[in-house]
Structures are given as C-alpha cells and as structure tokens.
C-alpha cells in the first residue's frame, strides 16, 4: 500500500488547550488562539509544498493509518493527543486527507519523539490500506 512521509518544522501547538473567547456581532464565540492559528497556517503551507498528488484522491473503501511523532524544543510537559489533533486538522486543510473521521482514518498513533532544540516539529507518516 502507498506510504507518504514528511516532516513539519515549527513548535507544534495544541488546538484544544489554546482556545479563547471573542465577541462577534454581540455573541461570544470560542476560537483557537493566535499562536495556534499561526502554527496551523504555517503547517498547511508546508504541507501544500509537499509532493502528494498521487495520494490526494482516496479510492472508495480505502483507509488511512496515521503515525505522528512530536519533537519539542524543551522537556516541558505536553498532551500528545491534543498535538496530534492539530496535525490531523492541518492534513485535512491542506487537502492531503479528505477528512480525519474514523471512516477515513482508521488508526492514529501519536508518539513522543523527544527534544529537538534546533528543529522542533513533527514527523508524519500516512499509510493507505484496503
């Protein structure tokens, strides 16, 4: 089955733990933080530069197994699953995955890759299966 791998550079931000409340048209809304939105924009730009054209169109009935390895700048504690959620959403926004729901992505593994002071970020591996 086809396998696709890439590395995203930049400190991965947690989507879930970085929400803020804003008032728009007189109603409060919960939105992602400015640092998360900046990371997401950069991650999507990096993904759009990747050569993934053979993998963009998933055939009916195919599933994806995703493995995400997070490399942090420091040893500070963090929540792996929250980091993985942001990476998966970036893959969808970049058009690499049609969706990240369980009908498409049947397996997600998020790993701690340790400290990389020079190049924090994440490694992404997608494997298309039947």
C-alpha positions as CSV (number, residue, x, y, z in Angstrom):
1,X,0.0,0.0,0.0
2,X,1.2,3.6,-0.6
3,X,3.1,5.3,2.1
4,X,3.7,9.0,2.4
5,X,6.0,10.7,4.9
6,X,7.0,14.3,5.7
7,X,8.4,16.5,8.4
8,X,6.7,19.7,9.6
9,X,9.0,22.2,11.2
10,X,8.0,24.6,14.0
11,X,6.8,24.0,17.6
12,X,3.5,22.1,17.3
13,X,0.7,23.8,19.1
14,X,-2.2,22.2,21.0
15,X,-5.5,23.1,19.4
16,X,-7.6,22.0,22.4
17,X,-5.8,23.8,25.1
18,X,-5.4,27.1,23.4
19,X,-8.9,28.4,22.9
20,X,-10.1,32.0,23.6
21,X,-13.4,33.7,23.8
22,X,-14.2,36.5,21.4
23,X,-17.4,38.5,20.9
24,X,-18.5,38.7,17.3
25,X,-21.8,40.5,16.4
26,X,-22.7,40.7,20.1
27,X,-22.3,36.9,20.6
28,X,-19.5,35.1,22.4
29,X,-17.6,32.6,20.3
30,X,-14.8,30.2,21.2
31,X,-11.9,30.3,18.7
32,X,-8.4,29.0,18.6
33,X,-5.6,31.1,20.0
34,X,-3.4,33.3,17.8
35,X,-0.3,31.1,18.3
36,X,-2.3,28.0,17.3
37,X,-3.7,29.7,14.2
38,X,-0.2,30.9,13.2
39,X,1.2,27.3,13.6
40,X,-1.7,25.9,11.6
41,X,-1.3,28.4,8.8
42,X,2.5,27.6,8.6
43,X,1.9,23.8,8.8
44,X,-0.7,23.9,6.0
45,X,1.7,26.0,3.8
46,X,4.5,23.4,4.4
47,X,2.1,20.6,3.5
48,X,1.0,22.3,0.3
49,X,4.6,22.3,-0.8
50,X,4.8,18.5,-0.4
51,X,4.6,16.2,-3.4
52,X,1.4,14.3,-2.5
53,X,-0.6,14.3,-5.7
54,X,-0.7,10.5,-6.1
55,X,-2.2,10.3,-2.6
56,X,-4.8,13.1,-2.6
57,X,-7.6,11.2,-4.1
58,X,-8.6,8.3,-1.9
59,X,-10.4,5.4,-3.6
60,X,-13.7,4.4,-2.1
61,X,-13.1,1.8,0.7
62,X,-9.6,2.8,1.4
63,X,-8.5,3.6,4.9
64,X,-5.5,5.6,6.3
65,X,-3.3,4.8,9.2
66,X,-1.5,7.8,10.5
67,X,1.6,8.0,12.7
68,X,2.7,11.4,14.1
69,X,5.9,11.8,16.0
70,X,6.2,15.1,18.0
71,X,9.6,16.7,18.6
72,X,9.6,19.5,21.1
73,X,12.1,22.3,21.7
74,X,12.1,21.6,25.5
75,X,11.3,18.9,28.0
76,X,8.2,20.8,29.1
77,X,5.2,18.5,29.7
78,X,2.5,18.4,27.0
79,X,-0.5,16.4,25.9
80,X,0.3,14.1,22.9
81,X,-3.3,13.6,21.8
82,X,-4.0,17.3,21.6
83,X,-0.9,17.9,19.5
84,X,-2.0,15.1,17.2
85,X,-5.4,16.6,16.7
86,X,-3.9,19.8,15.3
87,X,-1.7,17.9,12.9
88,X,-4.6,15.9,11.6
89,X,-6.7,19.0,11.1
90,X,-3.8,20.6,9.1
91,X,-3.6,17.5,6.9
92,X,-7.3,18.0,6.1
93,X,-7.0,21.7,5.5
94,X,-4.1,21.1,3.1
95,X,-6.2,18.6,1.2
96,X,-4.0,15.6,1.8
97,X,-6.8,13.8,3.6
98,X,-10.4,14.3,2.6
99,X,-11.4,14.1,6.3
100,X,-10.0,12.8,9.6
101,X,-13.0,11.0,10.8
102,X,-13.0,7.3,11.6
103,X,-14.4,6.3,8.3
104,X,-11.2,7.5,6.6
105,X,-8.5,7.4,9.3
106,X,-8.9,4.1,11.0
107,X,-5.8,4.3,13.1
108,X,-3.9,7.3,14.6
109,X,-0.7,6.9,16.6
110,X,0.9,9.9,18.2
111,X,4.4,9.4,19.6
112,X,6.8,11.5,21.7
113,X,9.9,11.9,19.6
114,X,11.9,13.7,22.3
115,X,13.7,17.0,22.3
116,X,15.0,18.7,19.2
117,X,16.1,22.1,20.2
118,X,17.2,23.0,16.7
119,X,14.3,21.7,14.7
120,X,11.1,21.1,16.7
121,X,8.1,19.9,14.8
122,X,6.6,16.6,13.9
123,X,7.1,13.7,11.5
124,X,4.0,12.5,9.7
125,X,3.6,9.1,8.1
126,X,0.4,8.1,6.3
127,X,-0.2,4.6,5.0
128,X,-3.2,3.8,2.8
129,X,-4.7,0.4,3.3
130,X,-7.6,-1.5,2.0
